[in-house]
Amino acid sequence: MPEYVRITDVSPRDGLQNEPGIIPTTEKVRLVELLAQTGVDEIEVTSFVSPKWVPQLGDAKEVLKALKPLPEGGVGVGFSRLTNQSGQSDSSVALGQSPARQRITLDRAHALRHAMNGPEHALWNALNDRARMGFKFRRQHPLGPFILDFYCHELRLAVEVDGCTHRNADAQGYDAERDTWVASQGIRTIRVSNDSVIADPIMVALRIRDIALAMDAGDASQPTPTLPSGRGFKAPMLSALVPNSLGFQGVVDANRFAYRRLISKVSVFTAASETFSKKNTNATIAETLERFRPVFTAAHAEGLLVRAYISCVIACPFEGPI
């Protein structure tokens, strides 16, 4: 049995769209905020479908604006805080170590680069895609007496991949002391589990990027907290359903308004039943698939993940067994 299970809560979208009345925007926002405190991996916040068809979700833009209001200071503030003002050198192997100790640390880092385990290899392949990440990461980067699994100097960010040995009390105590020391050098640490990387390394890499962009570089003295589940993410991923390119543009606009990647994944919907497809999307199965093509292309260009829903794979309420 796998130790890691991803939980996606779709109630703000799939649940509220079936309510007979219109739920106030403030209550929708509060629902998302409360769900974010439960430790779920992802929340599907809303849908950018036409209010003509789903009036209950006609305030999608307003919901997202309320979740993450425009940062103070205007354009670019959300990214300007990531600029390193410490003036520290990128080469920080020494940090009080003797020359002999520095040589040992460098040799150890070199050896570890050639002995990465499966999850480390998988995450490195994702982090090393600069077109996707937007930042340069290094693997097995020496820092003082420690060796960071992955490091981005531009973001002053360390990423550690933890296996089951990190779950006992002694290991957690050591990790906490290590993270505190790393933070004293102006570097934040994000810890992710082996299981999460094995399940979806690209999703983990994109979440690392999004969390890094949301960090306040002025508060680098505190390590990034983990969720109660221990999966190492500060907050759940947010996603939204989009029916077509117009809906996808709504997601793009929301991210630009927030000056960060507020929505990291988009969802598309079709069905294995022609009748169900026509009643729910006002299009045939073939037509929905054609609508998705430009969405997939645009999502890839924006660095967004895509989830596809296929309804009625076993039976249809209109057509019976499929």
C-alpha positions, -999 to 999 in steps of 0.1 A, spaced: 0 0 0 13 35 -8 20 58 21 10 89 2 -25 98 -10 -33 131 -27 -66 146 -16 -83 172 -38 -113 190 -24 -137 202 -51 -166 214 -29 -160 251 -36 -166 243 -73 -185 210 -78 -205 214 -45 -215 251 -47 -225 249 -84 -253 226 -74 -267 248 -47 -302 262 -56 -293 298 -47 -263 320 -51 -237 318 -22 -222 351 -13 -186 356 -25 -173 362 11 -187 328 22 -170 311 -7 -137 327 2 -141 317 38 -148 281 27 -116 280 7 -96 295 36 -110 269 61 -103 240 37 -67 252 33 -62 247 70 -72 210 69 -41 197 52 -56 188 18 -32 188 -11 -54 207 -35 -86 228 -36 -105 233 -68 -117 269 -60 -141 277 -88 -149 274 -125 -146 300 -153 -177 288 -170 -202 313 -184 -226 326 -157 -254 320 -182 -249 282 -177 -237 282 -140 -248 314 -123 -237 300 -89 -200 304 -100 -204 337 -118 -181 355 -93 -150 334 -101 -128 365 -106 -141 381 -74 -134 350 -54 -98 348 -66 -92 385 -60 -105 382 -25 -82 352 -18 -51 371 -28 -56 408 -30 -32 430 -50 0 435 -30 7 470 -16 30 490 -38 17 482 -72 31 463 -101 60 440 -95 59 441 -57 51 404 -54 84 395 -71 106 423 -59 107 409 -24 126 379 -38 156 400 -47 186 391 -26 198 422 -7 222 404 17 252 408 -6 263 373 4 285 354 -20 269 325 -38 300 304 -29 293 297 7 311 264 13 336 279 39 314 296 65 340 291 93 352 257 81 389 248 79 404 243 44 406 205 51 369 204 61 359 224 31 376 198 8 358 170 26 325 187 21 331 194 -16 342 158 -22 311 145 -4 288 167 -25 305 155 -56 300 118 -46 263 124 -37 256 139 -71 265 105 -85 246 85 -59 211 102 -59 182 79 -52 151 75 -73 130 103 -58 160 127 -59 166 119 -96 129 124 -104 127 157 -87 160 169 -102 147 162 -137 118 184 -129 137 212 -111 164 212 -138 139 222 -165 145 260 -164 118 267 -190 93 252 -166 107 265 -133 119 299 -143 149 296 -120 182 277 -119 185 249 -93 217 231 -83 219 196 -69 239 185 -39 250 220 -31 275 224 -2 267 251 24 290 253 54 290 219 71 259 207 52 250 196 17 216 207 4 197 183 -18 187 211 -41 194 249 -40 183 280 -60 206 309 -53 182 334 -70 154 325 -46 178 317 -16 159 284 -14 169 249 -3 148 218 -11 152 186 10 137 153 -1 130 132 30 125 95 32 111 74 61 142 78 82 134 114 87 102 105 106 117 95 140 121 120 167 159 122 166 160 128 129 133 155 131 153 172 158 184 172 137 165 185 107 150 213 127 185 224 139 198 221 104 170 242 90 175 268 116 212 271 108 205 273 71 179 300 78 205 320 97 223 322 63 193 338 47 180 307 30 146 292 33 140 254 34 112 234 18 109 197 28 90 172 6 86 135 11 98 107 -11 62 95 -15 50 129 -28 79 130 -54 73 95 -65 36 102 -70 41 133 -91 75 149 -94 64 177 -118 35 187 -95 60 188 -65 84 209 -85 57 234 -96 45 236 -60 80 244 -48 82 271 -74 48 286 -64 56 285 -27 90 301 -34 74 330 -53 49 335 -24 76 336 2 85 369 19 123 372 15 123 396 44 114 368 67 140 342 57 149 336 94 120 311 98 120 277 80 89 270 59 64 251 82 49 218 71 13 208 70 -1 186 97 1 157 72 38 161 71 39 164 34 60 195 35 38 221 17 29 254 33 -4 256 16 -25 235 -8 -24 239 -45 -53 259 -59 -70 248 -92 -99 259 -113 -122 243 -140 -120 259 -174 -144 249 -203 -124 265 -231 -98 290 -240 -119 319 -228 -121 303 -194 -84 296 -194 -78 333 -200 -97 340 -168 -71 319 -149 -42 337 -166 -57 371 -157 -62 360 -121 -26 350 -118 -14 383 -132 -36 402 -109 -22 384 -79 14 389 -92 21 352 -85 8 318 -96 -23 317 -75 -39 290 -97 -14 262 -105 -37 237 -122 -66 239 -146 -92 212 -151 -112 202 -182 -144 181 -183 -159 157 -207 -179 125 -206 -180 90 -220 -217 95 -228 -228 117 -257 -260 127 -240 -243 136 -207 -217 156 -226 -243 176 -245 -264 183 -213 -234 193 -192 -211 210 -218 -235 219 -246 -212 200 -269 -205 166 -283 -175 146 -269 -156 153 -301 -163 190 -298 -152 191 -261 -119 175 -271 -113 201 -298 -119 228 -272 -93 213 -250 -65 214 -275 -57 251 -272 -61 249 -234 -35 222 -232 -11 242 -254 -16 274 -234 -13 257 -201 20 242 -211 32 277 -222 21 291 -188 37 263 -168 3 251 -155 -7 216 -148 -39 201 -164 -64 176 -149 -90 159 -172 -123 147 -158 -141 120 -177 -176 115 -164 -199 84 -168 -171 60 -175 -193 31 -160 -229 43 -165 -248 73 -176 -281 85 -159 -295 91 -194 -281 62 -215 -275 36 -189 -244 13 -188 -215 26 -210 
